[in-house]
Amino acid sequence: MAKARHTRLDCSPGCAVEAAIGLIDGKWKSVILFHLMSGTLRFNEIHRQIANVTPRMLTNQLRELEADGLIDRKVYAQVPPKVEYSLSPLGCSMEPVLSALKLWGDANIGLYGKPRLAPGAELSSRGADAPGTAVP
């Protein structure tokens, strides 16, 4: 099933961010773009670098990235067929964004997957006999 595309990009504030995120909102799209920053790759090279993606999902994500103009797909007329993927000029313009996401992710990787404490959770985790806590 194809994802819904923006038909209006001149909407209320925040729409430009929504449109930009819409281009890379697939589970693997930003990861694919990040790996293509290092240069041209073939399908199996991308698949080896992203071990958890299924071939079908990778194919779908590559097709959407190509349709959105973020990557270029070059097919060589030979047997067996050879297909290479690389960043398009539009995709190259995403490099600062992807690099910033990587830096932020490196700095905050310890938070990934950990439960977040609700505001005031520190107080509720104290024992009932702790000073300044009320027993409900």
Stockholm file with secondary structure:
# STOCKHOLM 1.0

chainA/1-136         MAKARHTRLDCSPGCAVEAAIGLIDGKWKSVILFHLMSGTLRFNEIHRQIANVTPRMLTNQLRELEADGLIDRKVYAQVPPKVEYSLSPLGCSMEPVLSALKLWGDANIGLYGKPRLAPGAELSSRGADAPGTAVP
#=GR chainA/1-136 SS CCCCCCSCCSCSTTHHHHHHHHHSCSTTHHHHHHHHTTCCEEHHHHHHHSTTSCHHHHHHHHHHHHHTTSEEEEEECSSSCEEEEEECHHHHTTHHHHHHHHHHHHHHGGGTTCCCCCTTHHHHTSCTTSTTCCCC
#=GC SS_cons         CCCCCCSCCSCSTTHHHHHHHHHSCSTTHHHHHHHHTTCCEEHHHHHHHSTTSCHHHHHHHHHHHHHTTSEEEEEECSSSCEEEEEECHHHHTTHHHHHHHHHHHHHHGGGTTCCCCCTTHHHHTSCTTSTTCCCC
//
